[in-house]
Amino acid sequence: MSRPLPATSSSRRADERGSASIELVILLPALFAVMFLGTQAALFYHSRTVAIAAAQEGARAAGAEYGKESDGVQAAYEFISDAGGADVLSSARTTATRTPTDVTVTVTGRSLSVIPGWNPVITQSASLPVERLTAP
């Protein structure tokens, strides 16, 4: 009984032709998905950070001793504009409510997106006590 001859290295290489292309076809979409998800997470986090900072800035302005709700809204919009405006937080809306004891500013907008058709909504609020003079 005779044994088949072992395959030579040249015949092995012929069997593996195109394997790099197949590996790229399988791995490249996964690599792009990871890159896009990482970029999307960074954009979302940055937009969220700008929104909370704008809300805090607005709350400080509206919570001043002679501050008004409109001062808080204007300060929040100015902060968003200074941070990049619509390039960071698009469709930004700001509301403020002030009671005799505290003030709350809410910033709502949309994060930029690298995923088509998906624009996450960001809503952040900040509350502070109103500054007031008290008798000693």
N, CA, C and O atoms as CSV, one atom per row, in Angstrom:
chain,resi,resn,atom,element,x,y,z
A,1,MET,N,N,0.822,-1.150,0.000
A,1,MET,CA,C,0.000,0.000,0.000
A,1,MET,C,C,0.886,1.240,0.000
A,1,MET,O,O,1.812,1.365,0.802
A,2,SER,N,N,0.585,2.133,-0.900
A,2,SER,CA,C,1.429,3.309,-0.971
A,2,SER,C,C,0.705,4.506,-0.373
A,2,SER,O,O,-0.511,4.659,-0.484
A,3,ARG,N,N,1.478,5.310,0.240
A,3,ARG,CA,C,0.942,6.524,0.863
A,3,ARG,C,C,0.993,7.669,-0.136
A,3,ARG,O,O,1.894,7.723,-0.973
A,4,PRO,N,N,0.026,8.589,-0.053
A,4,PRO,CA,C,0.097,9.747,-0.945
A,4,PRO,C,C,1.256,10.644,-0.535
A,4,PRO,O,O,1.597,10.763,0.642
A,5,LEU,N,N,1.824,11.243,-1.503
A,5,LEU,CA,C,2.947,12.131,-1.246
A,5,LEU,C,C,2.468,13.371,-0.510
A,5,LEU,O,O,1.386,13.885,-0.794
A,6,PRO,N,N,3.269,13.856,0.434
A,6,PRO,CA,C,2.864,15.084,1.128
A,6,PRO,C,C,2.840,16.266,0.163
A,6,PRO,O,O,3.615,16.335,-0.791
A,7,ALA,N,N,1.932,17.184,0.441
A,7,ALA,CA,C,1.822,18.357,-0.429
A,7,ALA,C,C,3.065,19.205,-0.297
A,7,ALA,O,O,3.609,19.376,0.794
A,8,THR,N,N,3.493,19.717,-1.392
A,8,THR,CA,C,4.682,20.571,-1.376
A,8,THR,C,C,4.271,21.969,-0.932
A,8,THR,O,O,3.089,22.310,-0.908
A,9,SER,N,N,5.239,22.742,-0.594
A,9,SER,CA,C,4.954,24.086,-0.107
A,9,SER,C,C,4.339,24.944,-1.199
A,9,SER,O,O,3.538,25.829,-0.897
A,10,SER,N,N,4.686,24.713,-2.449
A,10,SER,CA,C,4.102,25.517,-3.519
A,10,SER,C,C,2.624,25.194,-3.706
A,10,SER,O,O,1.831,26.082,-4.019
A,11,SER,N,N,2.244,23.920,-3.516
A,11,SER,CA,C,0.823,23.591,-3.653
A,11,SER,C,C,0.026,24.120,-2.452
A,11,SER,O,O,-1.149,24.453,-2.601
A,12,ARG,N,N,0.631,24.201,-1.290
A,12,ARG,CA,C,-0.046,24.786,-0.124
A,12,ARG,C,C,-0.302,26.270,-0.364
A,12,ARG,O,O,-1.377,26.783,-0.052
A,13,ARG,N,N,0.691,26.952,-0.920
A,13,ARG,CA,C,0.528,28.385,-1.188
A,13,ARG,C,C,-0.580,28.608,-2.199
A,13,ARG,O,O,-1.313,29.591,-2.095
A,14,ALA,N,N,-0.721,27.732,-3.165
A,14,ALA,CA,C,-1.780,27.875,-4.162
A,14,ALA,C,C,-3.150,27.731,-3.517
A,14,ALA,O,O,-4.101,28.390,-3.935
A,15,ASP,N,N,-3.263,26.873,-2.498
A,15,ASP,CA,C,-4.539,26.697,-1.808
A,15,ASP,C,C,-4.913,27.915,-0.961
A,15,ASP,O,O,-6.092,28.128,-0.681
A,16,GLU,N,N,-3.937,28.707,-0.556
A,16,GLU,CA,C,-4.183,29.844,0.326
A,16,GLU,C,C,-4.320,31.161,-0.428
A,16,GLU,O,O,-4.432,32.216,0.196
A,17,ARG,N,N,-4.314,31.120,-1.737
A,17,ARG,CA,C,-4.458,32.355,-2.506
A,17,ARG,C,C,-5.808,32.990,-2.209
A,17,ARG,O,O,-6.834,32.311,-2.159
A,18,GLY,N,N,-5.789,34.318,-2.012
A,18,GLY,CA,C,-7.020,35.046,-1.733
A,18,GLY,C,C,-7.444,35.031,-0.279
A,18,GLY,O,O,-8.450,35.645,0.074
A,19,SER,N,N,-6.703,34.348,0.566
A,19,SER,CA,C,-7.113,34.289,1.973
A,19,SER,C,C,-6.999,35.652,2.642
A,19,SER,O,O,-7.797,35.966,3.525
A,20,ALA,N,N,-6.025,36.470,2.243
A,20,ALA,CA,C,-5.891,37.811,2.826
A,20,ALA,C,C,-7.092,38.675,2.449
A,20,ALA,O,O,-7.576,39.454,3.269
A,21,SER,N,N,-7.563,38.544,1.240
A,21,SER,CA,C,-8.733,39.311,0.816
A,21,SER,C,C,-9.965,38.910,1.613
A,21,SER,O,O,-10.750,39.766,2.022
A,22,ILE,N,N,-10.135,37.628,1.832
A,22,ILE,CA,C,-11.287,37.158,2.604
A,22,ILE,C,C,-11.190,37.638,4.043
A,22,ILE,O,O,-12.198,38.023,4.636
A,23,GLU,N,N,-9.995,37.620,4.609
A,23,GLU,CA,C,-9.821,38.112,5.978
A,23,GLU,C,C,-10.174,39.591,6.058
A,23,GLU,O,O,-10.817,40.017,7.018
A,24,LEU,N,N,-9.761,40.393,5.057
A,24,LEU,CA,C,-10.088,41.815,5.060
A,24,LEU,C,C,-11.592,42.037,4.927
A,24,LEU,O,O,-12.150,42.905,5.597
A,25,VAL,N,N,-12.244,41.270,4.079
A,25,VAL,CA,C,-13.690,41.415,3.900
A,25,VAL,C,C,-14.422,41.127,5.209
A,25,VAL,O,O,-15.449,41.745,5.491
A,26,ILE,N,N,-13.918,40.221,5.990
A,26,ILE,CA,C,-14.564,39.868,7.255
A,26,ILE,C,C,-14.188,40.851,8.365
A,26,ILE,O,O,-15.051,41.254,9.145
A,27,LEU,N,N,-12.933,41.237,8.447
A,27,LEU,CA,C,-12.471,42.050,9.570
A,27,LEU,C,C,-12.656,43.547,9.387
A,27,LEU,O,O,-12.840,44.259,10.374
A,28,LEU,N,N,-12.614,44.051,8.150
A,28,LEU,CA,C,-12.705,45.489,7.931
A,28,LEU,C,C,-14.037,46.080,8.408
A,28,LEU,O,O,-14.012,47.122,9.063
A,29,PRO,N,N,-15.186,45.484,8.121
A,29,PRO,CA,C,-16.428,46.056,8.669
A,29,PRO,C,C,-16.446,46.078,10.202
A,29,PRO,O,O,-16.960,47.022,10.802
A,30,ALA,N,N,-15.899,45.067,10.820
A,30,ALA,CA,C,-15.846,45.059,12.287
A,30,ALA,C,C,-14.940,46.181,12.797
A,30,ALA,O,O,-15.257,46.834,13.791
A,31,LEU,N,N,-13.822,46.400,12.121
A,31,LEU,CA,C,-12.909,47.478,12.510
A,31,LEU,C,C,-13.576,48.835,12.343
A,31,LEU,O,O,-13.474,49.686,13.227
A,32,PHE,N,N,-14.256,49.047,11.223
A,32,PHE,CA,C,-14.957,50.314,11.012
A,32,PHE,C,C,-16.064,50.515,12.041
A,32,PHE,O,O,-16.260,51.629,12.525
A,33,ALA,N,N,-16.780,49.466,12.376
A,33,ALA,CA,C,-17.841,49.575,13.382
A,33,ALA,C,C,-17.280,50.015,14.728
A,33,ALA,O,O,-17.866,50.868,15.394
A,34,VAL,N,N,-16.164,49.450,15.129
A,34,VAL,CA,C,-15.531,49.832,16.399
A,34,VAL,C,C,-15.077,51.286,16.349
A,34,VAL,O,O,-15.248,52.026,17.318
A,35,MET,N,N,-14.496,51.698,15.218
A,35,MET,CA,C,-14.035,53.086,15.094
A,35,MET,C,C,-15.212,54.063,15.143
A,35,MET,O,O,-15.141,55.076,15.838
A,36,PHE,N,N,-16.294,53.769,14.412
A,36,PHE,CA,C,-17.444,54.658,14.410
A,36,PHE,C,C,-18.127,54.699,15.773
A,36,PHE,O,O,-18.565,55.767,16.202
A,37,LEU,N,N,-18.228,53.584,16.451
A,37,LEU,CA,C,-18.831,53.580,17.784
A,37,LEU,C,C,-17.991,54.381,18.775
A,37,LEU,O,O,-18.538,55.089,19.620
A,38,GLY,N,N,-16.677,54.274,18.677
A,38,GLY,CA,C,-15.805,55.069,19.545
A,38,GLY,C,C,-15.945,56.553,19.276
A,38,GLY,O,O,-15.997,57.354,20.209
A,39,THR,N,N,-16.008,56.923,18.008
A,39,THR,CA,C,-16.185,58.329,17.644
A,39,THR,C,C,-17.546,58.833,18.114
A,39,THR,O,O,-17.652,59.945,18.632
A,40,GLN,N,N,-18.591,58.017,17.934
A,40,GLN,CA,C,-19.922,58.416,18.361
A,40,GLN,C,C,-19.987,58.591,19.879
A,40,GLN,O,O,-20.614,59.530,20.369
A,41,ALA,N,N,-19.354,57.708,20.608
A,41,ALA,CA,C,-19.330,57.833,22.069
A,41,ALA,C,C,-18.627,59.121,22.487
A,41,ALA,O,O,-19.077,59.794,23.414
A,42,ALA,N,N,-17.540,59.471,21.823
A,42,ALA,CA,C,-16.816,60.701,22.153
A,42,ALA,C,C,-17.666,61.931,21.839
A,42,ALA,O,O,-17.699,62.869,22.636
A,43,LEU,N,N,-18.349,61.947,20.702
A,43,LEU,CA,C,-19.224,63.075,20.358
A,43,LEU,C,C,-20.361,63.224,21.363
A,43,LEU,O,O,-20.682,64.338,21.777
A,44,PHE,N,N,-20.970,62.108,21.756
A,44,PHE,CA,C,-22.062,62.132,22.726
A,44,PHE,C,C,-21.570,62.665,24.073
A,44,PHE,O,O,-22.217,63.522,24.675
A,45,TYR,N,N,-20.439,62.166,24.542
A,45,TYR,CA,C,-19.888,62.597,25.832
A,45,TYR,C,C,-19.558,64.093,25.803
A,45,TYR,O,O,-19.844,64.811,26.761
A,46,HIS,N,N,-18.958,64.558,24.709
A,46,HIS,CA,C,-18.590,65.964,24.617
A,46,HIS,C,C,-19.841,66.853,24.610
A,46,HIS,O,O,-19.874,67.879,25.288
A,47,SER,N,N,-20.854,66.468,23.856
A,47,SER,CA,C,-22.097,67.244,23.821
A,47,SER,C,C,-22.756,67.281,25.195
A,47,SER,O,O,-23.275,68.314,25.616
A,48,ARG,N,N,-22.730,66.154,25.884
A,48,ARG,CA,C,-23.311,66.086,27.225
A,48,ARG,C,C,-22.551,66.987,28.195
A,48,ARG,O,O,-23.159,67.664,29.025
A,49,THR,N,N,-21.246,66.995,28.090
A,49,THR,CA,C,-20.417,67.836,28.960
A,49,THR,C,C,-20.675,69.316,28.701
A,49,THR,O,O,-20.765,70.104,29.642
A,50,VAL,N,N,-20.794,69.699,27.430
A,50,VAL,CA,C,-21.088,71.099,27.102
A,50,VAL,C,C,-22.467,71.484,27.608
A,50,VAL,O,O,-22.649,72.591,28.116
A,51,ALA,N,N,-23.444,70.589,27.480
A,51,ALA,CA,C,-24.806,70.896,27.942
A,51,ALA,C,C,-24.858,71.102,29.449
A,51,ALA,O,O,-25.511,72.035,29.916
A,52,ILE,N,N,-24.186,70.251,30.220
A,52,ILE,CA,C,-24.230,70.419,31.682
A,52,ILE,C,C,-23.458,71.666,32.106
A,52,ILE,O,O,-23.861,72.355,33.043
A,53,ALA,N,N,-22.365,71.958,31.430
A,53,ALA,CA,C,-21.607,73.170,31.761
A,53,ALA,C,C,-22.425,74.420,31.435
A,53,ALA,O,O,-22.399,75.390,32.193
A,54,ALA,N,N,-23.153,74.403,30.309
A,54,ALA,CA,C,-23.998,75.541,29.954
A,54,ALA,C,C,-25.127,75.698,30.971
A,54,ALA,O,O,-25.457,76.820,31.355
A,55,ALA,N,N,-25.718,74.596,31.408
A,55,ALA,CA,C,-26.780,74.664,32.413
A,55,ALA,C,C,-26.245,75.229,33.729
A,55,ALA,O,O,-26.919,76.034,34.373
A,56,GLN,N,N,-25.061,74.824,34.128
A,56,GLN,CA,C,-24.462,75.350,35.359
A,56,GLN,C,C,-24.166,76.839,35.232
A,56,GLN,O,O,-24.401,77.603,36.168
A,57,GLU,N,N,-23.655,77.247,34.087
A,57,GLU,CA,C,-23.368,78.670,33.858
A,57,GLU,C,C,-24.658,79.485,33.907
A,57,GLU,O,O,-24.697,80.566,34.495
A,58,GLY,N,N,-25.705,78.962,33.289
A,58,GLY,CA,C,-26.993,79.643,33.322
A,58,GLY,C,C,-27.577,79.716,34.719
A,58,GLY,O,O,-28.154,80.733,35.104
A,59,ALA,N,N,-27.428,78.637,35.482
A,59,ALA,CA,C,-27.942,78.626,36.855
A,59,ALA,C,C,-27.195,79.644,37.720
A,59,ALA,O,O,-27.804,80.294,38.570
A,60,ARG,N,N,-25.903,79.786,37.515
A,60,ARG,CA,C,-25.143,80.794,38.283
A,60,ARG,C,C,-25.629,82.207,37.952
A,60,ARG,O,O,-25.767,83.048,38.840
A,61,ALA,N,N,-25.889,82.460,36.655
A,61,ALA,CA,C,-26.335,83.801,36.258
A,61,ALA,C,C,-27.749,84.081,36.774
A,61,ALA,O,O,-28.018,85.173,37.275
A,62,ALA,N,N,-28.644,83.116,36.657
A,62,ALA,CA,C,-30.028,83.325,37.099
A,62,ALA,C,C,-30.152,83.310,38.618
A,62,ALA,O,O,-31.088,83.889,39.168
A,63,GLY,N,N,-29.221,82.658,39.293
A,63,GLY,CA,C,-29.284,82.556,40.746
A,63,GLY,C,C,-28.614,83.699,41.473
A,63,GLY,O,O,-28.607,83.728,42.703
A,64,ALA,N,N,-28.051,84.643,40.736
A,64,ALA,CA,C,-27.433,85.812,41.372
A,64,ALA,C,C,-28.511,86.604,42.101
A,64,ALA,O,O,-29.701,86.453,41.824
A,65,GLU,N,N,-28.086,87.440,43.026
A,65,GLU,CA,C,-29.039,88.164,43.872
A,65,GLU,C,C,-30.076,88.919,43.046
A,65,GLU,O,O,-31.263,88.885,43.371
A,66,TYR,N,N,-29.654,89.590,41.997
A,66,TYR,CA,C,-30.593,90.336,41.154
A,66,TYR,C,C,-30.760,89.668,39.787
A,66,TYR,O,O,-31.167,90.315,38.822
A,67,GLY,N,N,-30.451,88.393,39.709
A,67,GLY,CA,C,-30.564,87.663,38.446
A,67,GLY,C,C,-32.007,87.354,38.086
A,67,GLY,O,O,-32.895,87.332,38.938
A,68,LYS,N,N,-32.213,87.114,36.793
A,68,LYS,CA,C,-33.538,86.769,36.284
A,68,LYS,C,C,-33.412,85.492,35.458
A,68,LYS,O,O,-32.312,85.068,35.103
A,69,GLU,N,N,-34.557,84.894,35.163
A,69,GLU,CA,C,-34.558,83.693,34.332
A,69,GLU,C,C,-33.921,83.972,32.976
A,69,GLU,O,O,-33.179,83.145,32.447
A,70,SER,N,N,-34.214,85.137,32.422
A,70,SER,CA,C,-33.667,85.479,31.103
A,70,SER,C,C,-32.137,85.588,31.145
A,70,SER,O,O,-31.471,85.298,30.151
A,71,ASP,N,N,-31.575,86.006,32.295
A,71,ASP,CA,C,-30.117,86.055,32.429
A,71,ASP,C,C,-29.521,84.651,32.345
A,71,ASP,O,O,-28.472,84.447,31.735
A,72,GLY,N,N,-30.198,83.696,32.962
A,72,GLY,CA,C,-29.726,82.318,32.923
A,72,GLY,C,C,-29.795,81.723,31.531
A,72,GLY,O,O,-28.870,81.036,31.099
A,73,VAL,N,N,-30.891,81.984,30.824
A,73,VAL,CA,C,-31.033,81.475,29.460
A,73,VAL,C,C,-29.970,82.080,28.558
A,73,VAL,O,O,-29.345,81.372,27.769
A,74,GLN,N,N,-29.762,83.387,28.671
A,74,GLN,CA,C,-28.761,84.053,27.840
A,74,GLN,C,C,-27.351,83.542,28.148
A,74,GLN,O,O,-26.565,83.321,27.227
A,75,ALA,N,N,-27.025,83.353,29.414
A,75,ALA,CA,C,-25.691,82.854,29.782
A,75,ALA,C,C,-25.465,81.447,29.246
A,75,ALA,O,O,-24.365,81.121,28.800
A,76,ALA,N,N,-26.499,80.612,29.288
A,76,ALA,CA,C,-26.362,79.246,28.766
A,76,ALA,C,C,-26.138,79.261,27.261
A,76,ALA,O,O,-25.283,78.537,26.751
A,77,TYR,N,N,-26.915,80.095,26.536
A,77,TYR,CA,C,-26.732,80.185,25.088
A,77,TYR,C,C,-25.347,80.719,24.726
A,77,TYR,O,O,-24.726,80.249,23.772
A,78,GLU,N,N,-24.867,81.697,25.486
A,78,GLU,CA,C,-23.532,82.236,25.227
A,78,GLU,C,C,-22.466,81.175,25.457
A,78,GLU,O,O,-21.500,81.086,24.701
A,79,PHE,N,N,-22.641,80.374,26.498
A,79,PHE,CA,C,-21.664,79.316,26.760
A,79,PHE,C,C,-21.644,78.303,25.623
A,79,PHE,O,O,-20.575,77.892,25.171
A,80,ILE,N,N,-22.815,77.903,25.163
A,80,ILE,CA,C,-22.885,76.946,24.047
A,80,ILE,C,C,-22.235,77.540,22.807
A,80,ILE,O,O,-21.506,76.852,22.092
A,81,SER,N,N,-22.497,78.808,22.554
A,81,SER,CA,C,-21.898,79.473,21.395
A,81,SER,C,C,-20.376,79.507,21.502
A,81,SER,O,O,-19.677,79.250,20.522
A,82,ASP,N,N,-19.864,79.821,22.686
A,82,ASP,CA,C,-18.411,79.858,22.890
A,82,ASP,C,C,-17.783,78.471,22.778
A,82,ASP,O,O,-16.621,78.345,22.389
A,83,ALA,N,N,-18.543,77.432,23.116
A,83,ALA,CA,C,-18.015,76.062,23.088
A,83,ALA,C,C,-18.063,75.437,21.701
A,83,ALA,O,O,-17.551,74.334,21.509
A,84,GLY,N,N,-18.668,76.119,20.730
A,84,GLY,CA,C,-18.707,75.577,19.381
A,84,GLY,C,C,-20.065,75.654,18.738
A,84,GLY,O,O,-20.205,75.323,17.561
A,85,GLY,N,N,-21.069,76.080,19.472
A,85,GLY,CA,C,-22.399,76.265,18.909
A,85,GLY,C,C,-23.002,74.983,18.367
A,85,GLY,O,O,-22.956,73.936,19.013
A,86,ALA,N,N,-23.570,75.078,17.168
A,86,ALA,CA,C,-24.260,73.937,16.560
A,86,ALA,C,C,-23.300,72.825,16.154
A,86,ALA,O,O,-23.736,71.706,15.885
A,87,ASP,N,N,-22.001,73.114,16.106
A,87,ASP,CA,C,-21.031,72.066,15.799
A,87,ASP,C,C,-20.854,71.111,16.974
A,87,ASP,O,O,-20.321,70.012,16.813
A,88,VAL,N,N,-21.299,71.530,18.150
A,88,VAL,CA,C,-21.179,70.697,19.338
A,88,VAL,C,C,-22.547,70.226,19.818
A,88,VAL,O,O,-22.731,69.046,20.117
A,89,LEU,N,N,-23.491,71.133,19.891
A,89,LEU,CA,C,-24.838,70.840,20.401
A,89,LEU,C,C,-25.841,71.519,19.477
A,89,LEU,O,O,-26.109,72.713,19.615
A,90,SER,N,N,-26.393,70.763,18.540
A,90,SER,CA,C,-27.318,71.358,17.572
A,90,SER,C,C,-28.724,71.422,18.151
A,90,SER,O,O,-29.071,70.665,19.058
A,91,SER,N,N,-29.527,72.334,17.617
A,91,SER,CA,C,-30.922,72.534,18.044
A,91,SER,C,C,-31.023,72.757,19.548
A,91,SER,O,O,-31.919,72.221,20.199
A,92,ALA,N,N,-30.110,73.541,20.094
A,92,ALA,CA,C,-30.082,73.763,21.547
A,92,ALA,C,C,-31.264,74.628,21.984
A,92,ALA,O,O,-31.583,75.636,21.353
A,93,ARG,N,N,-31.905,74.213,23.076
A,93,ARG,CA,C,-32.976,74.959,23.706
A,93,ARG,C,C,-32.666,75.049,25.201
A,93,ARG,O,O,-32.208,74.085,25.814
A,94,THR,N,N,-32.922,76.211,25.765
A,94,THR,CA,C,-32.625,76.416,27.180
A,94,THR,C,C,-33.855,76.988,27.870
A,94,THR,O,O,-34.503,77.900,27.356
A,95,THR,N,N,-34.165,76.445,29.033
A,95,THR,CA,C,-35.260,76.978,29.845
A,95,THR,C,C,-34.731,77.214,31.260
A,95,THR,O,O,-33.802,76.547,31.714
A,96,ALA,N,N,-35.344,78.170,31.936
A,96,ALA,CA,C,-34.956,78.469,33.315
A,96,ALA,C,C,-36.207,78.704,34.148
A,96,ALA,O,O,-37.179,79.298,33.681
A,97,THR,N,N,-36.167,78.238,35.365
A,97,THR,CA,C,-37.236,78.516,36.329
A,97,THR,C,C,-36.575,79.010,37.608
A,97,THR,O,O,-35.571,78.467,38.069
A,98,ARG,N,N,-37.177,80.061,38.165
A,98,ARG,CA,C,-36.619,80.644,39.390
A,98,ARG,C,C,-37.737,80.801,40.400
A,98,ARG,O,O,-38.784,81.385,40.118
A,99,THR,N,N,-37.487,80.268,41.576
A,99,THR,CA,C,-38.403,80.442,42.699
A,99,THR,C,C,-37.700,81.360,43.698
A,99,THR,O,O,-36.541,81.714,43.481
A,100,PRO,N,N,-38.353,81.747,44.764
A,100,PRO,CA,C,-37.671,82.596,45.758
A,100,PRO,C,C,-36.451,81.919,46.394
A,100,PRO,O,O,-35.578,82.605,46.926
A,101,THR,N,N,-36.380,80.601,46.347
A,101,THR,CA,C,-35.265,79.925,47.020
A,101,THR,C,C,-34.256,79.261,46.094
A,101,THR,O,O,-33.087,79.130,46.457
A,102,ASP,N,N,-34.683,78.837,44.900
A,102,ASP,CA,C,-33.718,78.175,44.019
A,102,ASP,C,C,-34.044,78.423,42.549
A,102,ASP,O,O,-35.128,78.883,42.191
A,103,VAL,N,N,-33.061,78.099,41.716
A,103,VAL,CA,C,-33.172,78.292,40.272
A,103,VAL,C,C,-32.727,77.004,39.580
A,103,VAL,O,O,-31.791,76.340,40.025
A,104,THR,N,N,-33.412,76.662,38.487
A,104,THR,CA,C,-33.060,75.484,37.697
A,104,THR,C,C,-32.982,75.883,36.232
A,104,THR,O,O,-33.901,76.507,35.702
A,105,VAL,N,N,-31.893,75.523,35.586
A,105,VAL,CA,C,-31.716,75.771,34.155
A,105,VAL,C,C,-31.555,74.422,33.475
A,105,VAL,O,O,-30.770,73.582,33.914
A,106,THR,N,N,-32.311,74.222,32.392
A,106,THR,CA,C,-32.269,72.979,31.632
A,106,THR,C,C,-31.842,73.282,30.203
A,106,THR,O,O,-32.385,74.180,29.558
A,107,VAL,N,N,-30.867,72.528,29.718
A,107,VAL,CA,C,-30.378,72.661,28.340
A,107,VAL,C,C,-30.685,71.360,27.611
A,107,VAL,O,O,-30.347,70.275,28.083
A,108,THR,N,N,-31.328,71.484,26.455
A,108,THR,CA,C,-31.661,70.329,25.630
A,108,THR,C,C,-31.151,70.584,24.215
A,108,THR,O,O,-31.293,71.686,23.685
A,109,GLY,N,N,-30.569,69.578,23.621
A,109,GLY,CA,C,-30.073,69.694,22.254
A,109,GLY,C,C,-29.783,68.324,21.681
A,109,GLY,O,O,-30.067,67.306,22.312
A,110,ARG,N,N,-29.225,68.299,20.502
A,110,ARG,CA,C,-28.887,67.044,19.837
A,110,ARG,C,C,-27.393,66.950,19.629
A,110,ARG,O,O,-26.737,67.909,19.221
A,111,SER,N,N,-26.875,65.778,19.919
A,111,SER,CA,C,-25.457,65.496,19.695
A,111,SER,C,C,-25.228,65.242,18.215
A,111,SER,O,O,-26.103,64.720,17.525
A,112,LEU,N,N,-24.061,65.609,17.734
A,112,LEU,CA,C,-23.700,65.256,16.365
A,112,LEU,C,C,-23.573,63.746,16.268
A,112,LEU,O,O,-23.330,63.070,17.267
A,113,SER,N,N,-23.739,63.223,15.061
A,113,SER,CA,C,-23.728,61.777,14.909
A,113,SER,C,C,-22.973,61.374,13.652
A,113,SER,O,O,-23.090,62.019,12.610
A,114,VAL,N,N,-22.198,60.302,13.761
A,114,VAL,CA,C,-21.547,59.713,12.591
A,114,VAL,C,C,-22.336,58.501,12.108
A,114,VAL,O,O,-21.989,57.889,11.097
A,115,ILE,N,N,-23.394,58.160,12.831
A,115,ILE,CA,C,-24.258,57.051,12.442
A,115,ILE,C,C,-25.482,57.650,11.761
A,115,ILE,O,O,-26.248,58.365,12.408
A,116,PRO,N,N,-25.686,57.380,10.477
A,116,PRO,CA,C,-26.791,58.009,9.745
A,116,PRO,C,C,-28.149,57.713,10.386
A,116,PRO,O,O,-28.445,56.581,10.768
A,117,GLY,N,N,-28.966,58.772,10.491
A,117,GLY,CA,C,-30.314,58.603,11.006
A,117,GLY,C,C,-30.442,58.565,12.510
A,117,GLY,O,O,-31.550,58.407,13.022
A,118,TRP,N,N,-29.358,58.703,13.231
A,118,TRP,CA,C,-29.416,58.642,14.685
A,118,TRP,C,C,-28.789,59.902,15.260
A,118,TRP,O,O,-27.577,60.095,15.161
A,119,ASN,N,N,-29.599,60.755,15.858
A,119,ASN,CA,C,-29.121,61.970,16.511
A,119,ASN,C,C,-29.619,61.956,17.945
A,119,ASN,O,O,-30.752,62.359,18.207
A,120,PRO,N,N,-28.802,61.504,18.867
A,120,PRO,CA,C,-29.262,61.394,20.256
A,120,PRO,C,C,-29.584,62.751,20.879
A,120,PRO,O,O,-28.895,63.741,20.635
A,121,VAL,N,N,-30.637,62.776,21.680
A,121,VAL,CA,C,-31.056,63.989,22.385
A,121,VAL,C,C,-30.327,64.052,23.726
A,121,VAL,O,O,-30.253,63.067,24.462
A,122,ILE,N,N,-29.798,65.220,24.018
A,122,ILE,CA,C,-29.076,65.467,25.268
A,122,ILE,C,C,-29.937,66.419,26.105
A,122,ILE,O,O,-30.372,67.456,25.604
A,123,THR,N,N,-30.183,66.082,27.359
A,123,THR,CA,C,-30.887,66.971,28.282
A,123,THR,C,C,-30.123,66.980,29.599
A,123,THR,O,O,-29.913,65.938,30.221
A,124,GLN,N,N,-29.713,68.173,30.012
A,124,GLN,CA,C,-28.972,68.335,31.262
A,124,GLN,C,C,-29.568,69.508,32.045
A,124,GLN,O,O,-29.961,70.516,31.458
A,125,SER,N,N,-29.633,69.371,33.359
A,125,SER,CA,C,-30.177,70.415,34.229
A,125,SER,C,C,-29.207,70.719,35.355
A,125,SER,O,O,-28.436,69.864,35.790
A,126,ALA,N,N,-29.265,71.961,35.813
A,126,ALA,CA,C,-28.468,72.367,36.967
A,126,ALA,C,C,-29.351,73.223,37.869
A,126,ALA,O,O,-30.093,74.082,37.394
A,127,SER,N,N,-29.265,72.982,39.162
A,127,SER,CA,C,-30.048,73.738,40.148
A,127,SER,C,C,-29.111,74.333,41.185
A,127,SER,O,O,-28.134,73.706,41.596
A,128,LEU,N,N,-29.421,75.541,41.596
A,128,LEU,CA,C,-28.641,76.238,42.633
A,128,LEU,C,C,-29.587,77.024,43.524
A,128,LEU,O,O,-30.679,77.396,43.094
A,129,PRO,N,N,-29.179,77.280,44.760
A,129,PRO,CA,C,-29.982,78.181,45.595
A,129,PRO,C,C,-29.809,79.626,45.107
A,129,PRO,O,O,-28.752,80.004,44.602
A,130,VAL,N,N,-30.863,80.416,45.270
A,130,VAL,CA,C,-30.805,81.833,44.871
A,130,VAL,C,C,-30.018,82.592,45.923
A,130,VAL,O,O,-30.211,82.388,47.122
A,131,GLU,N,N,-29.127,83.471,45.471
A,131,GLU,CA,C,-28.363,84.299,46.402
A,131,GLU,C,C,-29.310,85.328,46.995
A,131,GLU,O,O,-30.100,85.938,46.275
A,132,ARG,N,N,-29.234,85.521,48.300
A,132,ARG,CA,C,-30.060,86.528,48.949
A,132,ARG,C,C,-29.377,86.992,50.227
A,132,ARG,O,O,-28.639,86.249,50.874
A,133,LEU,N,N,-29.643,88.215,50.557
A,133,LEU,CA,C,-29.084,88.780,51.784
A,133,LEU,C,C,-29.987,88.425,52.955
A,133,LEU,O,O,-31.212,88.497,52.859
A,134,THR,N,N,-29.376,88.051,54.034
A,134,THR,CA,C,-30.134,87.760,55.243
A,134,THR,C,C,-29.631,88.654,56.363
A,134,THR,O,O,-28.469,89.062,56.372
A,135,ALA,N,N,-30.482,88.945,57.273
A,135,ALA,CA,C,-30.087,89.787,58.410
A,135,ALA,C,C,-29.252,88.967,59.373
A,135,ALA,O,O,-29.552,87.795,59.603
A,136,PRO,N,N,-28.220,89.552,59.934
A,136,PRO,CA,C,-27.372,88.800,60.865
A,136,PRO,C,C,-28.006,88.494,62.187
A,136,PRO,O,O,-27.381,87.867,63.042
